[in-house]
């Protein structure tokens, strides 16, 4: 492994911790808590595992943040990035093109569902959603429908942190500090088959029709789009039936809305297909993506639009009045092309579908622990929901949850497993490992989960 540059050479551990506490503003993190505790510092990664500054090794069952799809330590990606930097490190895509951006746009169009053929590059998922929101509004305006400005998302959905994307999100706790938000965002019910009183197909149909009711109550002439994730991340891999998306497509066609598929997580092999829309068999007008497009080796995102959406912007004098400094960055595009080539060479979409079955079986095997209620998800995007009583699906007592929320993530981490343990409507443990996950990795994950959940179940009992 290459040695770090002098600028990145490690300081003594106490100095490094002091510097992190004093200067590093971590995201979505209670800074005060780490004034007293060590800050986990990851220093290297290889394959499905990472190592911290103390030399401890962890199974990265979240692919860092749902994004290192091809695994850590890919020197071939680093080599491509270095070569591109030597040739052309950067040039803007404002009235210019660069060869990697052209090649990547062509490749994405070839992989995306027909007829999504236009690619607008961004720097990440929030920017992609923000850009799609703006694109929807200008699309309708150019067609003589300036009142179609509203967008309908789902309750509990996370779509990003920029002001437009945050407004689209349906999580009150992350929105409250920044109110008032962008007007014109509406929310229909999420799809949650586990807690429904009817079967998953009937529930999916009912929730799609509830979205229709929101639109018709608001006035379809004022609504421009529906935005949904194929598998809803927040809430723990909430997975509709395909009929749900069929109904949304029909509603959009009926009321002249755009269907936006937010695939910041659910693309690039995560569900076992290139795109989540492909997994469920629906045709969106726009796909937003990021994360796995480069396996996070460098920041990048994209908005992939259909020919129908692009058509008004091809008229003389028209343009999408939006741009980003780093959209279509040549180094990021070169990295994305190599990342996609790895997914193709190693058949990682197919591997994710197959290994996803192994992961599901391992998680289903934990049902002998009484607090394991639901196992759900698709491909290598899975979650376990915990309950106090499996038969009634009764939630865990609030006092117990207060303790659980802080302890369980730490317990899993101490057993060498990095995953997502959260509470948004229910306590959920979530997994999105690199697509290179092995059977040994699945066994390692299952052993760590079994130890922690057995201990928690005993306390609750």
C-alpha positions in Angstrom: 0.0 0.0 0.0 1.3 3.4 -0.9 2.6 5.6 1.9 0.6 8.8 2.6 2.0 12.2 1.5 3.8 14.3 4.1 0.7 16.5 4.4 -1.4 13.5 5.4 1.2 11.9 7.7 -0.5 10.9 10.9 0.0 13.1 14.0 0.4 11.5 17.4 -3.0 10.1 18.3 -3.7 12.6 21.1 -2.8 15.5 18.8 -5.0 14.1 16.0 -8.0 13.7 18.3 -7.5 17.2 19.7 -7.4 18.6 16.2 -10.5 16.8 15.2 -12.4 18.0 18.2 -11.3 21.6 17.7 -11.6 21.9 13.9 -13.6 19.2 12.2 -17.3 19.8 11.9 -18.8 16.4 11.3 -22.1 16.0 9.4 -25.3 15.0 11.2 -23.2 14.6 14.4 -23.7 15.8 18.0 -20.3 17.6 18.3 -20.5 17.9 22.1 -20.7 14.1 22.5 -17.2 13.8 20.9 -15.7 16.3 23.2 -15.7 13.5 25.7 -15.4 10.4 23.5 -13.0 9.2 20.9 -13.8 10.0 17.3 -13.8 6.9 15.1 -11.2 7.6 12.5 -11.0 5.3 9.5 -7.6 5.3 7.8 -7.7 2.6 5.1 -10.0 0.2 3.3 -9.7 -3.0 1.3 -12.6 -4.8 -0.3 -15.5 -5.0 2.1 -13.4 -4.0 5.2 -12.0 -0.8 6.7 -9.4 -0.2 9.4 -9.4 2.6 12.0 -6.4 4.6 13.4 -6.0 2.0 16.2 -5.6 -0.8 13.8 -9.1 -2.4 14.4 -10.8 -4.0 11.4 -14.5 -3.7 10.6 -16.9 -5.2 8.0 -18.2 -2.1 6.2 -21.8 -3.3 5.9 -23.0 0.2 4.8 -20.5 0.7 2.0 -19.5 3.9 4.0 -22.8 5.6 3.2 -24.6 3.3 0.7 -22.0 4.2 -1.9 -18.7 2.3 -2.1 -20.3 -0.3 -4.5 -17.2 -1.8 -5.9 -15.4 -2.0 -2.6 -12.5 -0.2 -1.0 -8.9 0.0 -2.3 -9.5 -0.2 -6.0 -6.1 0.9 -7.3 -7.3 0.8 -10.9 -9.7 3.6 -10.1 -6.9 5.6 -8.5 -4.8 5.1 -11.6 -7.5 6.3 -13.9 -8.0 9.4 -11.8 -4.3 10.2 -11.8 -4.0 9.7 -15.5 -7.0 12.0 -16.2 -5.6 14.7 -13.8 -2.3 14.7 -15.8 -4.2 15.1 -19.1 -7.0 17.5 -18.1 -7.7 18.0 -14.4 -10.7 20.3 -14.9 -12.7 22.3 -17.4 -16.2 23.6 -17.1 -19.3 22.2 -18.9 -20.8 25.7 -19.2 -20.7 26.0 -23.0 -17.8 23.4 -23.2 -17.6 19.6 -23.2 -14.8 17.3 -22.2 -14.2 13.8 -23.5 -14.8 11.8 -20.2 -18.1 13.7 -19.6 -19.3 12.9 -23.2 -18.3 9.2 -22.9 -20.0 8.9 -19.5 -23.2 10.6 -20.7 -23.3 8.2 -23.6 -22.7 5.2 -21.3 -25.3 6.2 -18.8 -27.9 6.7 -21.6 -27.1 3.2 -22.9 -27.7 1.6 -19.4 -30.7 3.7 -18.3 -34.3 2.7 -19.1 -35.5 3.9 -22.5 -36.1 6.7 -23.4 -33.8 8.4 -20.7 -31.1 9.8 -22.9 -30.1 13.2 -21.5 -27.6 13.4 -18.6 -27.1 16.6 -16.5 -24.1 16.1 -14.1 -24.0 17.3 -10.5 -21.7 16.8 -7.5 -24.0 14.5 -5.4 -27.4 13.3 -4.5 -28.8 16.5 -2.9 -27.7 18.5 -6.0 -29.3 15.9 -8.2 -32.7 16.2 -6.5 -32.4 20.0 -6.3 -31.6 20.1 -10.1 -34.6 17.8 -10.9 -36.9 20.0 -8.9 -35.8 23.0 -10.9 -35.9 21.1 -14.1 -39.5 20.0 -13.5 -40.6 23.6 -12.9 -38.9 25.0 -16.0 -40.1 22.1 -18.1 -43.7 22.9 -17.3 -43.2 26.7 -17.7 -41.7 26.2 -21.2 -44.8 24.2 -22.1 -47.1 27.1 -21.1 -48.0 25.6 -17.7 -46.3 27.9 -15.2 -48.6 27.0 -12.3 -47.4 23.3 -12.2 -44.7 24.0 -9.6 -45.6 21.6 -6.8 -43.9 18.3 -6.1 -45.3 15.3 -4.2 -43.1 13.1 -2.1 -43.7 10.5 0.6 -43.9 11.0 4.4 -40.7 10.0 6.1 -38.6 10.0 2.8 -35.1 11.5 2.7 -34.2 13.3 -0.5 -31.2 15.5 0.5 -30.1 18.5 2.5 -30.0 21.5 0.2 -33.0 23.7 0.7 -35.1 22.4 -2.2 -34.2 18.8 -1.6 -34.8 19.2 2.2 -38.2 20.7 1.4 -39.0 17.7 -0.7 -37.9 15.3 2.1 -40.6 14.1 4.5 -38.8 13.9 7.8 -40.0 16.7 10.1 -37.1 16.5 12.6 -34.4 17.4 10.0 -36.6 20.1 8.4 -37.6 22.0 11.6 -34.3 23.9 12.2 -34.4 25.4 8.7 -38.0 26.5 8.3 -39.5 28.2 6.5 -38.7 25.9 3.6 -39.3 26.1 -0.1 -43.1 26.3 -0.8 -44.9 23.9 -3.1 -43.9 20.5 -1.5 -46.6 18.0 -0.6 -46.4 14.6 1.0 -48.5 11.5 0.7 -48.2 8.3 2.8 -45.2 6.0 2.6 -45.5 2.3 1.7 -45.0 0.1 4.8 -46.4 -3.4 4.1 -45.2 -4.8 7.4 -47.5 -2.6 9.4 -50.4 -2.6 7.0 -53.7 -4.4 7.8 -54.0 -5.7 4.3 -51.7 -7.7 2.0 -48.7 -6.0 0.3 -50.3 -5.7 -3.1 -53.5 -4.2 -1.7 -51.5 -1.9 0.5 -49.3 -0.7 -2.4 -52.4 0.0 -4.5 -54.0 1.9 -1.6 -50.9 4.0 -1.0 -50.6 4.9 -4.6 -54.3 6.0 -4.7 -53.6 8.0 -1.6 -51.0 9.9 -3.6 -53.6 10.5 -6.3 -55.9 11.9 -3.6 -53.2 14.4 -2.4 -52.7 15.6 -6.0 -56.4 15.9 -6.8 -57.2 17.7 -3.5 -54.4 20.2 -4.2 -55.4 20.7 -7.8 -53.5 18.8 -10.6 -53.0 22.0 -12.5 -50.6 23.1 -9.8 -48.7 19.9 -9.4 -45.7 19.1 -11.6 -44.2 15.8 -10.3 -44.1 12.9 -8.0 -40.8 11.9 -6.5 -40.1 8.5 -4.9 -37.3 6.2 -4.2 -37.6 2.6 -5.5 -36.8 1.3 -2.0 -37.4 4.0 0.6 -34.2 4.4 2.7 -35.5 6.2 5.7 -37.7 3.9 7.7 -35.5 1.0 6.8 -35.7 -0.3 3.2 -39.5 0.1 2.7 -40.3 -1.9 -0.4 -43.5 -1.5 -2.4 -44.9 -4.0 -4.8 -44.4 -3.3 -8.6 -48.1 -2.4 -8.9 -47.4 0.7 -6.8 -45.1 2.2 -9.4 -47.5 1.1 -12.2 -50.2 3.2 -10.5 -47.9 6.2 -10.0 -47.0 6.1 -13.7 -50.7 6.0 -14.6 -51.4 9.0 -12.3 -48.6 11.0 -13.8 -49.8 10.3 -17.3 -53.4 11.2 -16.4 -52.5 14.5 -14.8 -49.4 15.5 -16.9 -46.9 15.1 -14.1 -43.3 13.9 -14.2 -42.3 10.8 -12.4 -39.0 11.3 -10.7 -37.2 8.2 -9.4 -34.7 9.2 -6.8 -32.0 6.5 -7.1 -29.2 8.2 -5.2 -28.9 4.8 -3.4 -30.9 2.4 -5.5 -28.8 2.5 -8.7 -25.5 1.1 -10.0 -26.2 -2.5 -8.9 -27.5 -1.9 -5.4 -30.7 -3.8 -6.0 -29.1 -6.2 -8.4 -29.9 -4.1 -11.5 -28.3 -1.0 -12.9 -31.3 1.1 -11.8 -34.0 0.6 -9.3 -36.7 1.5 -11.8 -35.5 -1.6 -13.8 -35.8 -3.8 -10.7 -39.5 -2.8 -10.3 -40.3 -2.5 -14.0 -41.4 1.1 -14.3 -40.5 4.0 -16.6 -39.7 7.3 -14.9 -39.3 10.6 -16.7 -36.3 11.5 -14.6 -33.8 9.5 -12.5 -31.6 11.3 -9.9 -28.5 9.4 -9.0 -25.1 9.8 -7.2 -23.1 7.7 -4.7 -22.5 4.4 -6.5 -21.9 6.2 -9.9 -18.3 6.5 -8.8 -18.5 4.2 -5.8 -17.7 7.5 -4.0 -14.1 7.5 -5.0 -14.8 11.0 -6.1 -18.0 13.1 -5.7 -20.4 13.0 -8.6 -24.1 12.8 -9.3 -26.4 13.0 -12.3 -30.0 13.8 -13.4 -31.0 11.5 -16.3 -33.9 12.9 -18.2 -36.2 11.4 -20.9 -36.3 12.8 -24.4 -39.7 14.2 -23.7 -38.4 16.2 -20.8 -35.5 17.5 -22.9 -37.6 18.4 -25.9 -38.7 21.9 -24.8 -35.1 22.8 -24.0 -34.1 22.1 -27.6 -36.2 25.0 -29.0 -34.3 28.1 -30.2 -33.4 30.4 -27.3 -34.3 27.9 -24.6 -31.8 26.6 -22.0 -32.0 25.0 -18.6 -31.1 28.0 -16.5 -29.1 26.1 -14.0 -25.5 25.0 -13.6 -22.9 23.7 -11.2 -19.1 24.4 -11.2 -18.2 20.7 -10.9 -20.9 19.1 -12.9 -19.3 16.9 -15.5 -15.9 17.2 -13.9 -13.5 15.3 -16.2 -11.7 13.4 -13.4 -15.1 12.4 -11.8 -16.4 11.3 -15.2 -13.3 9.2 -15.8 -13.6 7.6 -12.4 -17.3 6.8 -13.1 -16.5 5.2 -16.4 -13.9 2.9 -14.7 -16.3 2.2 -11.9 -19.0 1.1 -14.3 -16.5 -1.0 -16.2 -15.6 -2.8 -13.0 -19.3 -3.5 -12.3 -19.6 -4.9 -15.8 -16.3 -6.9 -15.8 -17.1 -8.5 -12.5 -20.8 -8.9 -13.1 -21.5 -7.1 -9.8 -25.2 -6.5 -10.6 -25.7 -10.2 -10.9 -23.5 -10.8 -7.8 -25.5 -8.4 -5.8 -28.7 -10.2 -6.7 -27.3 -13.5 -5.8 -25.5 -12.4 -2.6 -28.6 -10.5 -1.6 -30.4 -13.8 -1.3 -27.7 -15.0 1.0 -27.9 -11.9 3.1 -31.6 -12.1 3.3 -31.4 -15.8 4.4 -28.9 -14.9 7.1 -31.1 -12.1 8.4 -34.2 -14.4 8.2 -32.2 -16.9 10.3 -32.2 -14.4 13.1 -35.9 -14.8 13.6 -35.3 -17.2 16.5 -34.4 -14.1 18.5 -37.8 -12.8 19.7 -37.3 -9.1 18.9 -36.6 -9.7 15.2 -39.9 -8.6 13.5 -39.4 -7.9 9.8 -36.7 -8.6 7.3 -37.1 -6.5 4.1 -35.4 -4.9 1.1 -34.0 -5.8 -2.3 -30.6 -6.9 -3.5 -27.9 -5.7 -1.2 -30.1 -3.1 0.5 -31.7 -4.8 3.5 -33.1 -4.0 6.9 -34.3 -5.7 10.0 -37.0 -4.1 12.1 -37.2 -4.8 15.8 -40.4 -5.3 17.8 -41.3 -6.2 21.4 -43.8 -8.8 20.2 -43.5 -10.5 16.8 -47.1 -11.8 16.8 -48.7 -8.4 17.3 -45.9 -6.4 15.8 -46.0 -4.3 19.0 -43.3 -1.6 19.2 -40.5 -1.7 21.8 -41.2 0.4 24.9 -40.1 4.0 24.5 -37.9 3.9 27.6 -36.1 0.8 26.2 -35.7 2.5 22.9 -34.1 5.6 24.5 -31.4 3.3 25.7 -31.3 1.2 22.5 -30.8 4.2 20.2 -27.4 5.0 21.8 -26.1 1.6 22.7 -26.9 -0.8 19.8 -24.9 1.1 17.2 -21.9 1.1 19.6 -22.4 -2.6 20.4 -22.3 -3.5 16.8 -19.3 -1.3 16.1 -17.5 -2.9 19.0 -18.1 -6.3 17.4 -16.5 -5.1 14.2 -19.7 -4.3 12.2 -20.5 -1.0 10.6 -24.1 -0.6 9.7 -27.0 1.8 10.2 -29.0 1.5 13.4 -31.7 4.2 13.6 -35.2 4.9 14.8 -37.6 6.7 12.4 -41.0 5.3 13.1 -39.5 2.0 14.3 -36.1 0.7 15.4 -34.3 -0.6 12.3 -30.9 -2.0 11.6 -29.9 -1.5 7.9 -27.3 -2.9 5.6 -26.0 -1.8 2.2 -22.5 -3.4 1.9 -20.2 -3.3 -1.1 -21.5 -5.4 -4.0 -18.4 -7.6 -3.6 -19.8 -9.1 -0.4 -18.6 -12.7 0.1 -20.3 -15.6 1.9 -17.7 -15.2 4.6 -18.7 -11.6 5.0 -22.3 -12.6 5.3 -21.4 -15.1 8.1 -19.4 -12.4 9.8 -22.3 -10.0 9.7 -24.8 -12.6 11.0 -22.5 -13.5 13.9 -22.2 -9.9 15.0 -25.9 -9.3 14.7 -26.8 -12.4 16.6 -24.6 -11.6 19.5 -25.9 -8.0 19.9 -29.6 -8.8 19.3 -29.5 -11.8 21.7 -28.1 -9.5 24.4 -30.7 -6.8 23.7 -33.6 -9.4 23.6 -32.5 -10.8 27.0 -32.5 -7.3 28.5 -36.0 -6.6 27.2 -37.3 -9.9 28.4 
